[in-house]
Amino acid sequence: MDPRSKQPTTTATCQSPCIVPSPHSVQLFPPPNFFALSVAETAFINLPRLSPRLYLLLGDCSLSSCASQGCLGDRVGDHRLAVMGTLDVQRNKVNFSSGRTFLSSFRYGLKETLLPDDPFRYLKGKSACSVAWGYLKYFVPILEWAPRYTFAKFRFDLLAGITIASVAIPQGISYARLANLPPIIGLYSSFIPPLVYAVFGSSTNLAVGTVAGASLFMGSIIGTAVSATADPQLYTHLFFTVAFFTGIIEAALGIFRLGILVDFLSRSTITGFMGGTAVIVIMQQLKGFLGLKHFTTKTDVVSAVRALLANRNQWRWESAALGLCFFGFLLFCKHLRTRVPKLFWLSVISPLLVVVSGCVFAYLVKAEDHGIQIVGPLNKGLNPVSITDLKFQSNYIGTVMKASLISAFLALSEGIAVGRSLGMLKNEQIDGNKEMIAFGLMNIVGSCFSCYLTTGPFSKSAVNYHAGCKTSMSNVVMSICMMLVLLFLAPLFKYTPLVALSAIIAVAMIGLIEYEEAYHLFKVDKFDFLICMSAFFGVIFYSMTVGLLISVCLAVVRSLLYIARPSTCKLGSIGGTEMYYDVEQYPNSYVHPDILILNLGSPIYYANAGYLKERILRWVEEEENMKKKDADLQYVILDMGGVTSIDNTGIGMLFDVHKNLGRKGIKIALTNPRLEVAEKLMLSRYIELIGGEDWVFLTVKEAVAACRFALRELKCTEELSL
């Protein structure tokens, strides 16, 4: 007899004291006595077969225990057991239908994909005007915090704004020189973009400015098409064009809620890329340290070393000595900050002190006469309009788009990561898509006013946070300070020694080489370490683009491997609990005879369906090889709790597994399928194939109990037939 045949539910009554279990618990111990069960079957040969539902709830008041206590009645004709009380035979039922239409399910899935944080959930049930105002405040965050802004907050923002302005001046000049741009462009880029971000940005800690990595990267890409020395005007205009297209890409990603694409730049990739970039930036600064007039435009370390040795006749000891003094002073201030945290302000203003002292020194000793190069003339005045300088010609558009696409991802990954990291310290939630829109708008507007690419650099943002900023008003204060510098003080920086800028950049880059993070990756995850090192060595030995692409490709391959080769495990019962866990992790767990329990812990798609089929059948084969002849495998329980979704290929795989196991007389039970999966399995009639809803359980424990009962019932039937 098939032990899985459907039978009507049996109600049992009792006239002698028996234990009645809770309707919410499933008691399986002590197990039924086969002899007592045989006595019951012999006495009531016409009794209908008990279904797994009844066995799950009989517990200590099972048929066998009542038989052994002599509690059996004589109402054979009514097909009843005369035992004391009434037992509830219900069990936890699996829900197979959501009651939602396809359209509602599609809308829900689309919302979870594009709006996982549901930023407009507070607008439900409000008037049309309130909804419109809510949408406007979402996209223009200044409308949210400006009405509540107080003078007490302004005092903190004023101090923070002045502090980051002191950082923006030397960094702006230095990073512009790193990109082979006129130094004044770096100051322009710290004036307009921060004002735009203050209106549209959502982070209270982010300080806007240029970054070394993107500056060097764009310089290397644009430099392949136009020479910075042969045609400096066109070279500069292409930087503005790259900033324009980068802004469009960033804003589009934010508007269409595609921030998930930025997540493909993993932390390992960013760590390796930034570390490699820091190394090649430091190598590039040897030109300033040694006072060289000619140097390679390539970014790899080999080319830099070759150019350094080829031009050794241009080395100037005066420049090197001054550079070492500035470098040592900056390192001392940085070290002092870690030893005496109260003196953090000294490390903050140390770059500005280097620039000011360098200007004074160069002016007094006439540095150019001693081989120490200076910045040169800086025209005072605000940003000139550059919208007519944007280049859209076909012979440059390929280079521009290449630089824009990669720069957009670099700028977004750094800016969003910095905003979220600092936001966690204040328990603030940063919307990455909203930040993308803000970054995009500030680069679009900035490109029209002689600014090149800006984002949220970590160094400046960290200074902003430690200075006590409260809102984005600190960026406004910085912009006002930069406006005053551009109007009145810019010409004074003409005497800034280039070696001072090189020292500032070199010290800043040392902080980007995260040795401890790389070592942590090596200890925790070797593949992540490989991804990190591929980016690092690809950048320093070939190019920034190649290093980034190699690392991203490895990360994507790893993700695909996780999808195509998901983990499955065999489950066993943990003594003293109702839990079932991986037997490899818990070797002392109890494995039920005749029953194989497998956990499928990932979505089942066309990419992994074949692997899962082979893996399940291999588990079955291994289990059969371990079983004795008198203990053949009878049931396979598939724990579907981790299967979040399944496609048609995955369903076909389950049909194939059922067919293969059916040839061996092995039956399948399912546990805890998610709603979407359960609906598909029901519509495909797979549930009907395995025996109906009675063989889909909420927990592994219920499934094991049902299988054990069915096996015992079958064994008793076979014994009675002898």
DAMO-V910890 format. One line per field, one symbol per residue. ss: DSSP state (2 for helix, 1 for strand, 0 for the rest). psi: psi as a letter, one per 30 degrees, with the letter a starting at -180 (. if undefined). A space follows every 10 residues. Layout:
ss=???
psi=???
//
This chain:
ss=0000000000 0011000000 0000000000 0002222222 2220000000 0222222222 2022222200 0000000000 0100110000 0000000000 0222222222 2222000000 2220000222 2222222220 0222222200 2222222222 2222222222 2222222200 0022222200 0222222222 0000000010 0222222222 2200000000 0222222222 2222222222 2222200022 2222002222 2222222222 2222022220 0000000000 2222222222 0222002222 2222222222 2222222220 2222222222 2222222222 2222202222 0001000000 0000002220 0002222222 2222222222 2222222222 2222200000 0222222222 2222222000 0000100222 2222220000 0022222222 2222222222 2222201222 2222222222 0000222222 2222022222 2222222222 2002222222 2222222222 2222000111 1110000001 1100000001 0000111111 0001022222 2222222222 2222220000 0000111110 0000010222 2222222222 2220001111 1000222222 2220022220 0022211002 2222222222 2222222222 20
psi=kjfgkkllkk kklkgljlkj lkffljkfkl lkkeeeeeee eeeifgklkk lfeeeffebf hleeeeefgh gkagieeghl kilkakkkgl lkkkkgkfgk leeeeeeeee efefiffifg fffkglleee eeeeeeeefi fffefefgkl eeeeeeeeee eeefefeeee eeeefeeegh lkefeeeefg eeeeeeefef lfkffkkkal leeeeeeeee eeffekkfee ifeeeeeeee eeeeeeeeee eeeeeghhff efffjleeee eeeeeeeeef eeefffeeeg hkfklkflfl eeeeeeeeef gfffkkfeee eeeeeeeeee eeeeeeeeei ffgffefefe eeeeeeeeee eeeegieffg gjkleakjkl llklkgfffk jgkfffeeee eeeeeeeeee eeeeeeeeee eeeefghkkk jeeeeeeeee efeeeeffhh kaklaikeee eeeeeffgke affeeeeeee eeeeeeeefe ffgfgkkefe eeeeeeeeee ffjieeeeee eeeejeeeee eeeeeeeeef fdleeeeeee eeeeeeeeee eeefilkllk klkkkglglk lkfeeifglk kkkfkkkkkj glljlffgee eeeeeeeeee eeeefflleg hlkekkkjjg efjflkaeee eeeeeeeeee eefggklkkk khkleeeeee eeefgeeeef gaffgjlele eeeeeeeeee eeeeeeeeef f.
//
